[in-house]
């Protein structure tokens, strides 16, 4: 089965993020992401973004960050954020109540795609296979949902950080 849509919303009454994952076979899985889980998830997502071969091979940190930014722009230009999440009835194989994510695992599949496992303390969770477009789209969804929360957390990818300004006094000096 293939991923059809993702939706991530902050639910104030629960003080959690609700991730809804639908497939092309009309299945839906619902997951709760807590603030604690997010603090584990975000660095993992950043690590996944940075592990792309073309980025990881760069020795210069600024070049890596620039490549992350270019990859993000390209990926998000291919993503579709305009269509609303389809609220059609779907089968809920893991139940109508969202699963509380307690464990997160990541690795790569045989094709080099990232695989993100969102799992409860015990029982079945989901495995999301993320190509570059899906990975950056998920990062954007997480950033947008957290921005709507009252958690006072700012999530940035390396390319989104402002470069450090260097005045003349702080600039490196050259001696010939």
Rosetta constraint file for C-alpha pairs under 8 A:
AtomPair CA 1 CA 23 HARMONIC 6.46 0.50
AtomPair CA 1 CA 24 HARMONIC 6.42 0.50
AtomPair CA 1 CA 25 HARMONIC 6.35 0.50
AtomPair CA 2 CA 23 HARMONIC 5.49 0.50
AtomPair CA 2 CA 24 HARMONIC 5.58 0.50
AtomPair CA 2 CA 25 HARMONIC 7.62 0.50
AtomPair CA 3 CA 21 HARMONIC 7.32 0.50
AtomPair CA 3 CA 22 HARMONIC 6.17 0.50
AtomPair CA 3 CA 23 HARMONIC 4.42 0.50
AtomPair CA 3 CA 24 HARMONIC 6.18 0.50
AtomPair CA 4 CA 21 HARMONIC 7.65 0.50
AtomPair CA 4 CA 22 HARMONIC 5.38 0.50
AtomPair CA 4 CA 23 HARMONIC 4.46 0.50
AtomPair CA 4 CA 24 HARMONIC 5.10 0.50
AtomPair CA 5 CA 21 HARMONIC 6.02 0.50
AtomPair CA 5 CA 22 HARMONIC 5.21 0.50
AtomPair CA 5 CA 23 HARMONIC 6.79 0.50
AtomPair CA 5 CA 85 HARMONIC 6.77 0.50
AtomPair CA 6 CA 19 HARMONIC 7.13 0.50
AtomPair CA 6 CA 20 HARMONIC 5.72 0.50
AtomPair CA 6 CA 21 HARMONIC 4.80 0.50
AtomPair CA 6 CA 22 HARMONIC 6.48 0.50
AtomPair CA 6 CA 85 HARMONIC 7.45 0.50
AtomPair CA 7 CA 18 HARMONIC 7.87 0.50
AtomPair CA 7 CA 19 HARMONIC 5.71 0.50
AtomPair CA 7 CA 20 HARMONIC 5.08 0.50
AtomPair CA 7 CA 21 HARMONIC 6.67 0.50
AtomPair CA 7 CA 85 HARMONIC 6.52 0.50
AtomPair CA 7 CA 141 HARMONIC 7.55 0.50
AtomPair CA 8 CA 17 HARMONIC 6.52 0.50
AtomPair CA 8 CA 18 HARMONIC 5.55 0.50
AtomPair CA 8 CA 19 HARMONIC 4.50 0.50
AtomPair CA 8 CA 20 HARMONIC 6.39 0.50
AtomPair CA 8 CA 141 HARMONIC 6.18 0.50
AtomPair CA 8 CA 142 HARMONIC 6.93 0.50
AtomPair CA 8 CA 145 HARMONIC 6.32 0.50
AtomPair CA 9 CA 17 HARMONIC 5.45 0.50
AtomPair CA 9 CA 18 HARMONIC 5.32 0.50
AtomPair CA 9 CA 19 HARMONIC 6.77 0.50
AtomPair CA 9 CA 145 HARMONIC 5.40 0.50
AtomPair CA 10 CA 15 HARMONIC 7.20 0.50
AtomPair CA 10 CA 16 HARMONIC 5.90 0.50
AtomPair CA 10 CA 17 HARMONIC 4.41 0.50
AtomPair CA 10 CA 18 HARMONIC 6.32 0.50
AtomPair CA 10 CA 145 HARMONIC 5.54 0.50
AtomPair CA 10 CA 146 HARMONIC 6.99 0.50
AtomPair CA 10 CA 148 HARMONIC 6.63 0.50
AtomPair CA 10 CA 149 HARMONIC 5.95 0.50
AtomPair CA 11 CA 15 HARMONIC 5.84 0.50
AtomPair CA 11 CA 16 HARMONIC 5.61 0.50
AtomPair CA 11 CA 17 HARMONIC 5.92 0.50
AtomPair CA 11 CA 18 HARMONIC 6.75 0.50
AtomPair CA 12 CA 16 HARMONIC 6.86 0.50
AtomPair CA 12 CA 149 HARMONIC 7.33 0.50
AtomPair CA 15 CA 34 HARMONIC 7.36 0.50
AtomPair CA 15 CA 149 HARMONIC 7.94 0.50
AtomPair CA 16 CA 32 HARMONIC 6.30 0.50
AtomPair CA 16 CA 33 HARMONIC 5.73 0.50
AtomPair CA 16 CA 34 HARMONIC 4.90 0.50
AtomPair CA 16 CA 35 HARMONIC 6.82 0.50
AtomPair CA 17 CA 32 HARMONIC 5.72 0.50
AtomPair CA 17 CA 33 HARMONIC 4.95 0.50
AtomPair CA 17 CA 34 HARMONIC 6.38 0.50
AtomPair CA 17 CA 145 HARMONIC 7.20 0.50
AtomPair CA 17 CA 146 HARMONIC 7.97 0.50
AtomPair CA 18 CA 30 HARMONIC 6.89 0.50
AtomPair CA 18 CA 31 HARMONIC 5.77 0.50
AtomPair CA 18 CA 32 HARMONIC 4.92 0.50
AtomPair CA 18 CA 33 HARMONIC 6.38 0.50
AtomPair CA 18 CA 98 HARMONIC 7.68 0.50
AtomPair CA 19 CA 30 HARMONIC 5.72 0.50
AtomPair CA 19 CA 31 HARMONIC 5.07 0.50
AtomPair CA 19 CA 32 HARMONIC 6.34 0.50
AtomPair CA 19 CA 33 HARMONIC 7.28 0.50
AtomPair CA 20 CA 28 HARMONIC 6.78 0.50
AtomPair CA 20 CA 29 HARMONIC 5.87 0.50
AtomPair CA 20 CA 30 HARMONIC 4.63 0.50
AtomPair CA 20 CA 31 HARMONIC 6.50 0.50
AtomPair CA 21 CA 28 HARMONIC 5.46 0.50
AtomPair CA 21 CA 29 HARMONIC 5.27 0.50
AtomPair CA 21 CA 30 HARMONIC 6.45 0.50
AtomPair CA 22 CA 26 HARMONIC 6.72 0.50
AtomPair CA 22 CA 27 HARMONIC 5.60 0.50
AtomPair CA 22 CA 28 HARMONIC 4.32 0.50
AtomPair CA 22 CA 29 HARMONIC 6.59 0.50
AtomPair CA 23 CA 27 HARMONIC 5.34 0.50
AtomPair CA 23 CA 28 HARMONIC 6.48 0.50
AtomPair CA 26 CA 90 HARMONIC 5.16 0.50
AtomPair CA 26 CA 91 HARMONIC 6.37 0.50
AtomPair CA 27 CA 90 HARMONIC 5.27 0.50
AtomPair CA 27 CA 91 HARMONIC 4.79 0.50
AtomPair CA 27 CA 92 HARMONIC 5.87 0.50
AtomPair CA 27 CA 93 HARMONIC 6.98 0.50
AtomPair CA 28 CA 90 HARMONIC 6.05 0.50
AtomPair CA 28 CA 91 HARMONIC 6.21 0.50
AtomPair CA 28 CA 92 HARMONIC 5.21 0.50
AtomPair CA 28 CA 93 HARMONIC 7.24 0.50
AtomPair CA 29 CA 92 HARMONIC 6.04 0.50
AtomPair CA 29 CA 93 HARMONIC 7.03 0.50
AtomPair CA 29 CA 94 HARMONIC 6.38 0.50
AtomPair CA 29 CA 95 HARMONIC 7.73 0.50
AtomPair CA 29 CA 98 HARMONIC 7.45 0.50
AtomPair CA 29 CA 126 HARMONIC 7.90 0.50
AtomPair CA 30 CA 96 HARMONIC 7.51 0.50
AtomPair CA 30 CA 97 HARMONIC 7.14 0.50
AtomPair CA 30 CA 98 HARMONIC 4.50 0.50
AtomPair CA 30 CA 99 HARMONIC 6.31 0.50
AtomPair CA 31 CA 98 HARMONIC 4.62 0.50
AtomPair CA 31 CA 99 HARMONIC 4.62 0.50
AtomPair CA 31 CA 100 HARMONIC 5.92 0.50
AtomPair CA 31 CA 101 HARMONIC 6.49 0.50
AtomPair CA 32 CA 98 HARMONIC 5.83 0.50
AtomPair CA 32 CA 99 HARMONIC 5.79 0.50
AtomPair CA 32 CA 100 HARMONIC 4.73 0.50
AtomPair CA 32 CA 101 HARMONIC 5.95 0.50
AtomPair CA 33 CA 37 HARMONIC 5.73 0.50
AtomPair CA 33 CA 38 HARMONIC 6.40 0.50
AtomPair CA 33 CA 100 HARMONIC 6.62 0.50
AtomPair CA 33 CA 101 HARMONIC 5.88 0.50
AtomPair CA 34 CA 38 HARMONIC 6.12 0.50
AtomPair CA 34 CA 100 HARMONIC 7.98 0.50
AtomPair CA 34 CA 101 HARMONIC 7.76 0.50
AtomPair CA 35 CA 39 HARMONIC 6.29 0.50
AtomPair CA 35 CA 151 HARMONIC 7.60 0.50
AtomPair CA 36 CA 40 HARMONIC 6.69 0.50
AtomPair CA 37 CA 41 HARMONIC 6.03 0.50
AtomPair CA 37 CA 101 HARMONIC 7.01 0.50
AtomPair CA 37 CA 102 HARMONIC 6.74 0.50
AtomPair CA 37 CA 103 HARMONIC 7.90 0.50
AtomPair CA 38 CA 42 HARMONIC 5.86 0.50
AtomPair CA 39 CA 43 HARMONIC 7.18 0.50
AtomPair CA 40 CA 44 HARMONIC 6.74 0.50
AtomPair CA 40 CA 104 HARMONIC 7.65 0.50
AtomPair CA 41 CA 45 HARMONIC 6.20 0.50
AtomPair CA 41 CA 104 HARMONIC 7.02 0.50
AtomPair CA 42 CA 46 HARMONIC 6.25 0.50
AtomPair CA 42 CA 155 HARMONIC 7.50 0.50
AtomPair CA 43 CA 47 HARMONIC 6.08 0.50
AtomPair CA 44 CA 48 HARMONIC 6.14 0.50
AtomPair CA 44 CA 106 HARMONIC 7.77 0.50
AtomPair CA 45 CA 49 HARMONIC 6.24 0.50
AtomPair CA 45 CA 135 HARMONIC 7.65 0.50
AtomPair CA 45 CA 139 HARMONIC 6.99 0.50
AtomPair CA 46 CA 50 HARMONIC 6.19 0.50
AtomPair CA 46 CA 157 HARMONIC 6.31 0.50
AtomPair CA 46 CA 158 HARMONIC 7.92 0.50
AtomPair CA 47 CA 51 HARMONIC 6.06 0.50
AtomPair CA 48 CA 52 HARMONIC 7.13 0.50
AtomPair CA 48 CA 114 HARMONIC 6.95 0.50
AtomPair CA 49 CA 68 HARMONIC 7.18 0.50
AtomPair CA 49 CA 132 HARMONIC 7.87 0.50
AtomPair CA 49 CA 135 HARMONIC 7.28 0.50
AtomPair CA 49 CA 136 HARMONIC 7.59 0.50
AtomPair CA 50 CA 55 HARMONIC 5.98 0.50
AtomPair CA 50 CA 56 HARMONIC 6.14 0.50
AtomPair CA 50 CA 64 HARMONIC 7.69 0.50
AtomPair CA 50 CA 68 HARMONIC 7.01 0.50
AtomPair CA 51 CA 55 HARMONIC 6.59 0.50
AtomPair CA 51 CA 56 HARMONIC 5.35 0.50
AtomPair CA 52 CA 56 HARMONIC 5.96 0.50
AtomPair CA 53 CA 57 HARMONIC 6.01 0.50
AtomPair CA 54 CA 58 HARMONIC 7.11 0.50
AtomPair CA 54 CA 67 HARMONIC 7.97 0.50
AtomPair CA 55 CA 64 HARMONIC 5.27 0.50
AtomPair CA 55 CA 67 HARMONIC 6.19 0.50
AtomPair CA 55 CA 68 HARMONIC 6.94 0.50
AtomPair CA 56 CA 64 HARMONIC 7.15 0.50
AtomPair CA 58 CA 63 HARMONIC 6.54 0.50
AtomPair CA 58 CA 64 HARMONIC 5.80 0.50
AtomPair CA 59 CA 63 HARMONIC 7.73 0.50
AtomPair CA 59 CA 64 HARMONIC 7.61 0.50
AtomPair CA 60 CA 64 HARMONIC 6.35 0.50
AtomPair CA 61 CA 65 HARMONIC 6.20 0.50
AtomPair CA 62 CA 66 HARMONIC 6.08 0.50
AtomPair CA 63 CA 67 HARMONIC 6.11 0.50
AtomPair CA 64 CA 68 HARMONIC 6.21 0.50
AtomPair CA 65 CA 69 HARMONIC 6.31 0.50
AtomPair CA 65 CA 158 HARMONIC 5.36 0.50
AtomPair CA 65 CA 159 HARMONIC 4.60 0.50
AtomPair CA 66 CA 70 HARMONIC 6.25 0.50
AtomPair CA 66 CA 159 HARMONIC 5.81 0.50
AtomPair CA 67 CA 71 HARMONIC 5.93 0.50
AtomPair CA 67 CA 159 HARMONIC 7.80 0.50
AtomPair CA 68 CA 72 HARMONIC 5.98 0.50
AtomPair CA 68 CA 157 HARMONIC 7.88 0.50
AtomPair CA 68 CA 158 HARMONIC 7.09 0.50
AtomPair CA 68 CA 159 HARMONIC 5.76 0.50
AtomPair CA 69 CA 73 HARMONIC 6.21 0.50
AtomPair CA 69 CA 158 HARMONIC 7.84 0.50
AtomPair CA 69 CA 159 HARMONIC 4.78 0.50
AtomPair CA 69 CA 160 HARMONIC 7.14 0.50
AtomPair CA 70 CA 74 HARMONIC 6.23 0.50
AtomPair CA 71 CA 75 HARMONIC 6.01 0.50
AtomPair CA 71 CA 132 HARMONIC 7.90 0.50
AtomPair CA 72 CA 76 HARMONIC 5.99 0.50
AtomPair CA 72 CA 133 HARMONIC 7.96 0.50
AtomPair CA 72 CA 136 HARMONIC 5.94 0.50
AtomPair CA 73 CA 77 HARMONIC 6.09 0.50
AtomPair CA 74 CA 78 HARMONIC 6.65 0.50
AtomPair CA 75 CA 79 HARMONIC 6.47 0.50
AtomPair CA 75 CA 132 HARMONIC 6.36 0.50
AtomPair CA 75 CA 133 HARMONIC 4.36 0.50
AtomPair CA 75 CA 134 HARMONIC 7.79 0.50
AtomPair CA 75 CA 136 HARMONIC 6.36 0.50
AtomPair CA 75 CA 137 HARMONIC 7.44 0.50
AtomPair CA 76 CA 80 HARMONIC 7.90 0.50
AtomPair CA 76 CA 133 HARMONIC 6.49 0.50
AtomPair CA 76 CA 136 HARMONIC 6.70 0.50
AtomPair CA 76 CA 137 HARMONIC 6.27 0.50
AtomPair CA 78 CA 133 HARMONIC 6.85 0.50
AtomPair CA 79 CA 133 HARMONIC 6.49 0.50
AtomPair CA 79 CA 134 HARMONIC 7.69 0.50
AtomPair CA 79 CA 137 HARMONIC 6.73 0.50
AtomPair CA 92 CA 96 HARMONIC 5.99 0.50
AtomPair CA 94 CA 99 HARMONIC 7.86 0.50
AtomPair CA 94 CA 124 HARMONIC 7.57 0.50
AtomPair CA 94 CA 125 HARMONIC 7.93 0.50
AtomPair CA 99 CA 120 HARMONIC 6.43 0.50
AtomPair CA 99 CA 125 HARMONIC 7.65 0.50
AtomPair CA 100 CA 119 HARMONIC 7.88 0.50
AtomPair CA 100 CA 120 HARMONIC 5.63 0.50
AtomPair CA 100 CA 121 HARMONIC 7.98 0.50
AtomPair CA 101 CA 118 HARMONIC 5.97 0.50
AtomPair CA 101 CA 119 HARMONIC 5.23 0.50
AtomPair CA 101 CA 120 HARMONIC 4.58 0.50
AtomPair CA 101 CA 121 HARMONIC 7.20 0.50
AtomPair CA 101 CA 125 HARMONIC 7.95 0.50
AtomPair CA 102 CA 118 HARMONIC 7.71 0.50
AtomPair CA 102 CA 119 HARMONIC 6.06 0.50
AtomPair CA 102 CA 120 HARMONIC 4.83 0.50
AtomPair CA 102 CA 121 HARMONIC 5.17 0.50
AtomPair CA 103 CA 117 HARMONIC 7.97 0.50
AtomPair CA 103 CA 118 HARMONIC 6.22 0.50
AtomPair CA 103 CA 119 HARMONIC 5.05 0.50
AtomPair CA 103 CA 120 HARMONIC 6.07 0.50
AtomPair CA 103 CA 121 HARMONIC 6.42 0.50
AtomPair CA 104 CA 116 HARMONIC 7.23 0.50
AtomPair CA 104 CA 117 HARMONIC 5.56 0.50
AtomPair CA 104 CA 118 HARMONIC 4.99 0.50
AtomPair CA 104 CA 119 HARMONIC 6.17 0.50
AtomPair CA 105 CA 116 HARMONIC 5.97 0.50
AtomPair CA 105 CA 117 HARMONIC 4.97 0.50
AtomPair CA 105 CA 118 HARMONIC 6.88 0.50
AtomPair CA 106 CA 114 HARMONIC 7.05 0.50
AtomPair CA 106 CA 115 HARMONIC 5.53 0.50
AtomPair CA 106 CA 116 HARMONIC 4.67 0.50
AtomPair CA 106 CA 117 HARMONIC 6.06 0.50
AtomPair CA 107 CA 114 HARMONIC 5.91 0.50
AtomPair CA 107 CA 115 HARMONIC 5.35 0.50
AtomPair CA 107 CA 116 HARMONIC 6.93 0.50
AtomPair CA 108 CA 112 HARMONIC 5.45 0.50
AtomPair CA 108 CA 113 HARMONIC 5.41 0.50
AtomPair CA 108 CA 114 HARMONIC 4.52 0.50
AtomPair CA 108 CA 115 HARMONIC 5.47 0.50
AtomPair CA 109 CA 113 HARMONIC 5.53 0.50
AtomPair CA 109 CA 114 HARMONIC 6.49 0.50
AtomPair CA 109 CA 115 HARMONIC 6.51 0.50
AtomPair CA 109 CA 129 HARMONIC 7.96 0.50
AtomPair CA 113 CA 129 HARMONIC 6.42 0.50
AtomPair CA 113 CA 130 HARMONIC 5.82 0.50
AtomPair CA 113 CA 131 HARMONIC 5.25 0.50
AtomPair CA 113 CA 132 HARMONIC 7.81 0.50
AtomPair CA 114 CA 129 HARMONIC 5.78 0.50
AtomPair CA 114 CA 130 HARMONIC 5.09 0.50
AtomPair CA 114 CA 131 HARMONIC 6.49 0.50
AtomPair CA 114 CA 135 HARMONIC 7.95 0.50
AtomPair CA 115 CA 127 HARMONIC 6.43 0.50
AtomPair CA 115 CA 128 HARMONIC 5.50 0.50
AtomPair CA 115 CA 129 HARMONIC 4.41 0.50
AtomPair CA 115 CA 130 HARMONIC 5.98 0.50
AtomPair CA 116 CA 127 HARMONIC 5.59 0.50
AtomPair CA 116 CA 128 HARMONIC 5.08 0.50
AtomPair CA 116 CA 129 HARMONIC 6.44 0.50
AtomPair CA 116 CA 130 HARMONIC 7.40 0.50
AtomPair CA 117 CA 125 HARMONIC 7.21 0.50
AtomPair CA 117 CA 126 HARMONIC 5.74 0.50
AtomPair CA 117 CA 127 HARMONIC 4.38 0.50
AtomPair CA 117 CA 128 HARMONIC 6.32 0.50
AtomPair CA 118 CA 125 HARMONIC 5.67 0.50
AtomPair CA 118 CA 126 HARMONIC 5.49 0.50
AtomPair CA 118 CA 127 HARMONIC 6.49 0.50
AtomPair CA 119 CA 123 HARMONIC 7.49 0.50
AtomPair CA 119 CA 124 HARMONIC 6.46 0.50
AtomPair CA 119 CA 125 HARMONIC 4.27 0.50
AtomPair CA 119 CA 126 HARMONIC 6.50 0.50
AtomPair CA 120 CA 124 HARMONIC 6.84 0.50
AtomPair CA 120 CA 125 HARMONIC 6.15 0.50
AtomPair CA 130 CA 134 HARMONIC 5.15 0.50
AtomPair CA 130 CA 135 HARMONIC 5.25 0.50
AtomPair CA 131 CA 135 HARMONIC 6.00 0.50
AtomPair CA 132 CA 136 HARMONIC 6.20 0.50
AtomPair CA 133 CA 137 HARMONIC 5.99 0.50
AtomPair CA 134 CA 138 HARMONIC 5.95 0.50
AtomPair CA 135 CA 139 HARMONIC 6.29 0.50
AtomPair CA 136 CA 140 HARMONIC 6.22 0.50
AtomPair CA 137 CA 141 HARMONIC 6.20 0.50
AtomPair CA 138 CA 142 HARMONIC 6.13 0.50
AtomPair CA 139 CA 143 HARMONIC 6.14 0.50
AtomPair CA 140 CA 144 HARMONIC 6.08 0.50
AtomPair CA 141 CA 145 HARMONIC 6.11 0.50
AtomPair CA 142 CA 146 HARMONIC 6.06 0.50
AtomPair CA 143 CA 147 HARMONIC 6.08 0.50
AtomPair CA 143 CA 154 HARMONIC 7.78 0.50
AtomPair CA 143 CA 155 HARMONIC 5.91 0.50
AtomPair CA 143 CA 156 HARMONIC 7.79 0.50
AtomPair CA 144 CA 148 HARMONIC 6.58 0.50
AtomPair CA 145 CA 149 HARMONIC 6.60 0.50
AtomPair CA 146 CA 150 HARMONIC 7.84 0.50
AtomPair CA 146 CA 151 HARMONIC 7.17 0.50
AtomPair CA 146 CA 153 HARMONIC 7.01 0.50
AtomPair CA 146 CA 154 HARMONIC 7.76 0.50
AtomPair CA 146 CA 155 HARMONIC 7.95 0.50
AtomPair CA 147 CA 152 HARMONIC 7.98 0.50
AtomPair CA 147 CA 153 HARMONIC 7.51 0.50
AtomPair CA 147 CA 154 HARMONIC 7.28 0.50
AtomPair CA 156 CA 160 HARMONIC 5.78 0.50
AtomPair CA 156 CA 161 HARMONIC 6.64 0.50
AtomPair CA 157 CA 161 HARMONIC 7.03 0.50
AtomPair CA 166 CA 170 HARMONIC 5.62 0.50
AtomPair CA 166 CA 171 HARMONIC 5.69 0.50
AtomPair CA 167 CA 171 HARMONIC 6.08 0.50
